Amino acid sequence: MAEITDKVVKFPADSDNSDFSDGGGTNMSKYVTHEELAYETEKIMHRIELLDHDMENKFNTLPDKFEITLNRHDEKQRKEHSETQRFIIGTLLIGSASLIVGIIALFV
C-alpha cells in the first residue's frame, strides 16, 4: 500500500482562494447551477411552445386565405366573361343591324 500512496498527488489546501468554499477559484461565474439550467430550459421550452402555437394558427388560416384568393379570382373571371359576352353580343347586334339595313337598301 505504501507504493500507491506515494504516487498520489495531494490537492493543495485552499491556498489563495480562501473566499471560495468550492475551490473553483474566480472563474465560477461562467458556470450555472442545475436550478438555473432548469429555469432557463423551461423558459426556452415555453418560447418554443408559443412559437409552435403561432405556427399552428397560421397554418390553420391558410385554407381560408386560399379560399378568399380563389373567390377573388372567380369573381374576376366572371367579370371578364360577362364583358366578353357583352362584346360578342354587341358585335353581333351591330353586324345584324348593318346587314338588315343593307338588305333593305337593296330593295328600296
MIDOSE-1310 file (N, C-alpha, C; in nm, 2 decimals, decimal comma, always signed):
residues 108
maei	+0,08/-0,12/+0,00/+0,00/+0,00/+0,00/+0,08/+0,13/+0,00; +0,20/+0,12/+0,05/+0,29/+0,23/+0,06/+0,32/+0,28/-0,08; +0,33/+0,19/-0,17/+0,37/+0,23/-0,31/+0,26/+0,32/-0,37; +0,13/+0,28/-0,35/+0,02/+0,36/-0,41/+0,01/+0,49/-0,35
tdkv	+0,02/+0,51/-0,22/+0,00/+0,64/-0,16/+0,12/+0,73/-0,19; +0,23/+0,68/-0,23/+0,35/+0,76/-0,27/+0,32/+0,82/-0,40; +0,25/+0,76/-0,49/+0,22/+0,81/-0,62/+0,11/+0,91/-0,63; +0,02/+0,92/-0,53/-0,09/+1,00/-0,53/-0,05/+1,15/-0,50
vkfp	-0,09/+1,24/-0,59/-0,06/+1,38/-0,57/-0,17/+1,44/-0,49; -0,14/+1,50/-0,38/-0,24/+1,56/-0,29/-0,27/+1,70/-0,34; -0,40/+1,73/-0,34/-0,45/+1,86/-0,38/-0,42/+1,96/-0,27; -0,36/+2,08/-0,31/-0,33/+2,17/-0,21/-0,45/+2,23/-0,14
adsd	-0,44/+2,26/-0,02/-0,55/+2,32/+0,06/-0,57/+2,46/+0,01; -0,69/+2,52/+0,05/-0,72/+2,65/+0,00/-0,61/+2,75/+0,03; -0,52/+2,76/-0,07/-0,41/+2,85/-0,05/-0,44/+2,99/-0,08; -0,48/+3,03/-0,20/-0,51/+3,17/-0,23/-0,66/+3,20/-0,24
nsdf	-0,74/+3,09/-0,25/-0,88/+3,11/-0,27/-0,96/+3,08/-0,14; -0,93/+3,15/-0,04/-0,99/+3,12/+0,09/-1,14/+3,17/+0,09; -1,17/+3,26/-0,01/-1,31/+3,31/-0,01/-1,41/+3,21/-0,07; -1,36/+3,12/-0,15/-1,44/+3,02/-0,23/-1,44/+2,89/-0,16
sdgg	-1,56/+2,84/-0,11/-1,56/+2,72/-0,04/-1,55/+2,60/-0,14; -1,58/+2,62/-0,27/-1,58/+2,51/-0,36/-1,44/+2,48/-0,42; -1,35/+2,57/-0,40/-1,22/+2,55/-0,45/-1,21/+2,58/-0,60; -1,31/+2,64/-0,66/-1,32/+2,67/-0,80/-1,24/+2,79/-0,84
gtnm	-1,20/+2,87/-0,76/-1,13/+3,00/-0,80/-1,23/+3,10/-0,84; -1,18/+3,20/-0,91/-1,26/+3,32/-0,95/-1,34/+3,30/-1,08; -1,32/+3,18/-1,15/-1,39/+3,16/-1,28/-1,53/+3,10/-1,27; -1,58/+3,09/-1,15/-1,71/+3,02/-1,14/-1,83/+3,10/-1,19
skyv	-1,81/+3,22/-1,23/-1,92/+3,30/-1,29/-1,97/+3,25/-1,42; -1,88/+3,17/-1,49/-1,92/+3,13/-1,63/-1,99/+2,99/-1,62; -2,02/+2,94/-1,50/-2,09/+2,81/-1,48/-2,22/+2,84/-1,42; -2,32/+2,74/-1,45/-2,45/+2,76/-1,39/-2,48/+2,64/-1,30
thee	-2,58/+2,66/-1,21/-2,63/+2,55/-1,13/-2,73/+2,48/-1,20; -2,77/+2,36/-1,14/-2,88/+2,28/-1,21/-3,01/+2,36/-1,20; -3,03/+2,43/-1,10/-3,16/+2,51/-1,09/-3,17/+2,62/-1,20; -3,05/+2,69/-1,21/-3,05/+2,79/-1,32/-3,07/+2,73/-1,46
laye	-3,01/+2,62/-1,48/-3,02/+2,55/-1,61/-3,16/+2,50/-1,63; -3,22/+2,45/-1,53/-3,36/+2,40/-1,54/-3,46/+2,52/-1,57; -3,43/+2,63/-1,50/-3,52/+2,75/-1,52/-3,50/+2,80/-1,66; -3,38/+2,81/-1,71/-3,36/+2,86/-1,85/-3,42/+2,76/-1,95
teki	-3,41/+2,64/-1,92/-3,46/+2,54/-2,01/-3,61/+2,55/-2,02; -3,68/+2,57/-1,91/-3,82/+2,59/-1,90/-3,86/+2,72/-1,98; -3,78/+2,82/-1,97/-3,81/+2,95/-2,04/-3,81/+2,92/-2,19; -3,70/+2,85/-2,23/-3,68/+2,82/-2,38/-3,80/+2,73/-2,43
mhri	-3,83/+2,63/-2,35/-3,94/+2,54/-2,39/-4,08/+2,62/-2,40; -4,10/+2,71/-2,31/-4,22/+2,79/-2,32/-4,22/+2,87/-2,44; -4,11/+2,93/-2,48/-4,10/+3,01/-2,60/-4,12/+2,92/-2,73; -4,07/+2,80/-2,72/-4,09/+2,71/-2,83/-4,24/+2,67/-2,85
elld	-4,30/+2,65/-2,73/-4,45/+2,62/-2,73/-4,53/+2,73/-2,79; -4,49/+2,86/-2,75/-4,56/+2,97/-2,81/-4,54/+2,98/-2,96; -4,42/+2,96/-3,01/-4,39/+2,96/-3,15/-4,47/+2,85/-3,22; -4,47/+2,74/-3,16/-4,55/+2,62/-3,22/-4,69/+2,66/-3,23
hdme	-4,75/+2,72/-3,13/-4,89/+2,76/-3,13/-4,92/+2,86/-3,24; -4,83/+2,96/-3,25/-4,84/+3,06/-3,35/-4,84/+3,00/-3,49; -4,74/+2,90/-3,51/-4,73/+2,84/-3,64/-4,86/+2,76/-3,67; -4,92/+2,69/-3,57/-5,04/+2,61/-3,59/-5,15/+2,71/-3,63
nkfn	-5,16/+2,82/-3,57/-5,27/+2,92/-3,60/-5,25/+2,97/-3,75; -5,13/+2,99/-3,79/-5,10/+3,04/-3,92/-5,13/+2,94/-4,02; -5,10/+2,81/-3,99/-5,13/+2,70/-4,09/-5,28/+2,68/-4,09; -5,35/+2,70/-3,98/-5,50/+2,68/-3,98/-5,57/+2,79/-4,06
tlpd	-5,51/+2,91/-4,08/-5,57/+3,02/-4,15/-5,54/+3,00/-4,30; -5,45/+2,92/-4,34/-5,41/+2,90/-4,48/-5,53/+2,86/-4,57; -5,61/+2,77/-4,53/-5,72/+2,73/-4,62/-5,82/+2,85/-4,64; -5,84/+2,93/-4,54/-5,92/+3,05/-4,55/-5,86/+3,15/-4,65
kfei	-5,73/+3,17/-4,64/-5,66/+3,26/-4,73/-5,67/+3,21/-4,88; -5,66/+3,08/-4,89/-5,67/+3,02/-5,03/-5,81/+3,04/-5,08; -5,91/+3,01/-4,99/-6,05/+3,03/-5,04/-6,08/+3,17/-5,08; -6,03/+3,27/-5,00/-6,05/+3,41/-5,03/-5,99/+3,44/-5,17
tlnr	-5,86/+3,40/-5,19/-5,79/+3,42/-5,31/-5,87/+3,36/-5,43; -5,91/+3,24/-5,41/-5,98/+3,17/-5,52/-6,12/+3,24/-5,55; -6,19/+3,29/-5,45/-6,31/+3,36/-5,47/-6,29/+3,49/-5,55; -6,18/+3,56/-5,51/-6,15/+3,68/-5,58/-6,12/+3,65/-5,73
hdek	-6,04/+3,54/-5,75/-6,01/+3,50/-5,89/-6,14/+3,46/-5,97; -6,23/+3,39/-5,90/-6,35/+3,35/-5,97/-6,44/+3,48/-6,00; -6,44/+3,57/-5,91/-6,51/+3,70/-5,94/-6,45/+3,77/-6,06; -6,32/+3,78/-6,06/-6,26/+3,84/-6,18/-6,29/+3,77/-6,31
qrke	-6,28/+3,64/-6,30/-6,31/+3,56/-6,42/-6,46/+3,58/-6,47; -6,55/+3,58/-6,37/-6,69/+3,61/-6,41/-6,71/+3,75/-6,47; -6,64/+3,85/-6,42/-6,65/+3,98/-6,47/-6,59/+3,98/-6,62; -6,48/+3,92/-6,63/-6,42/+3,92/-6,77/-6,51/+3,84/-6,87
hset	-6,57/+3,73/-6,82/-6,66/+3,65/-6,90/-6,78/+3,73/-6,94; -6,84/+3,81/-6,85/-6,96/+3,89/-6,88/-6,92/+4,00/-6,98; -6,80/+4,06/-6,96/-6,76/+4,16/-7,06/-6,74/+4,10/-7,20; -6,68/+3,98/-7,20/-6,66/+3,92/-7,33/-6,80/+3,89/-7,40
qrfi	-6,89/+3,84/-7,32/-7,03/+3,81/-7,37/-7,09/+3,94/-7,42; -7,08/+4,05/-7,35/-7,14/+4,18/-7,40/-7,07/+4,22/-7,53; -6,94/+4,20/-7,54/-6,87/+4,24/-7,66/-6,92/+4,16/-7,78; -6,93/+4,03/-7,76/-6,98/+3,94/-7,87/-7,12/+3,97/-7,91
igtl	-7,21/+3,99/-7,81/-7,35/+4,02/-7,84/-7,36/+4,15/-7,90; -7,29/+4,25/-7,86/-7,29/+4,38/-7,92/-7,24/+4,38/-8,06; -7,13/+4,31/-8,08/-7,08/+4,30/-8,22/-7,18/+4,23/-8,31; -7,24/+4,12/-8,27/-7,34/+4,05/-8,35/-7,47/+4,14/-8,37
ligs	-7,51/+4,21/-8,27/-7,63/+4,30/-8,30/-7,59/+4,41/-8,40; -7,48/+4,47/-8,38/-7,44/+4,58/-8,47/-7,42/+4,52/-8,62; -7,36/+4,41/-8,63/-7,35/+4,34/-8,76/-7,48/+4,30/-8,82; -7,57/+4,25/-8,74/-7,70/+4,21/-8,78/-7,78/+4,34/-8,83
asli	-7,77/+4,44/-8,75/-7,84/+4,57/-8,79/-7,79/+4,62/-8,92; -7,66/+4,61/-8,94/-7,60/+4,66/-9,06/-7,64/+4,58/-9,18; -7,65/+4,45/-9,16/-7,69/+4,36/-9,26/-7,84/+4,38/-9,30; -7,92/+4,40/-9,20/-8,06/+4,43/-9,23/-8,08/+4,56/-9,30
vgii	-8,00/+4,67/-9,26/-8,01/+4,80/-9,33/-7,96/+4,78/-9,47; -7,85/+4,70/-9,49/-7,80/+4,68/-9,63/-7,90/+4,61/-9,72; -7,97/+4,51/-9,67/-8,07/+4,43/-9,74/-8,19/+4,53/-9,78; -8,23/+4,60/-9,68/-8,34/+4,70/-9,70/-8,30/+4,80/-9,81
alfv	-8,18/+4,84/-9,81/-8,13/+4,94/-9,90/-8,13/+4,89/-10,04; -8,11/+4,75/-10,06/-8,11/+4,69/-10,19/-8,25/+4,69/-10,25; -8,35/+4,67/-10,17/-8,48/+4,67/-10,22/-8,55/+4,80/-10,23; -8,50/+4,90/-10,17/-8,57/+5,02/-10,18/-8,53/+5,10/-10,29
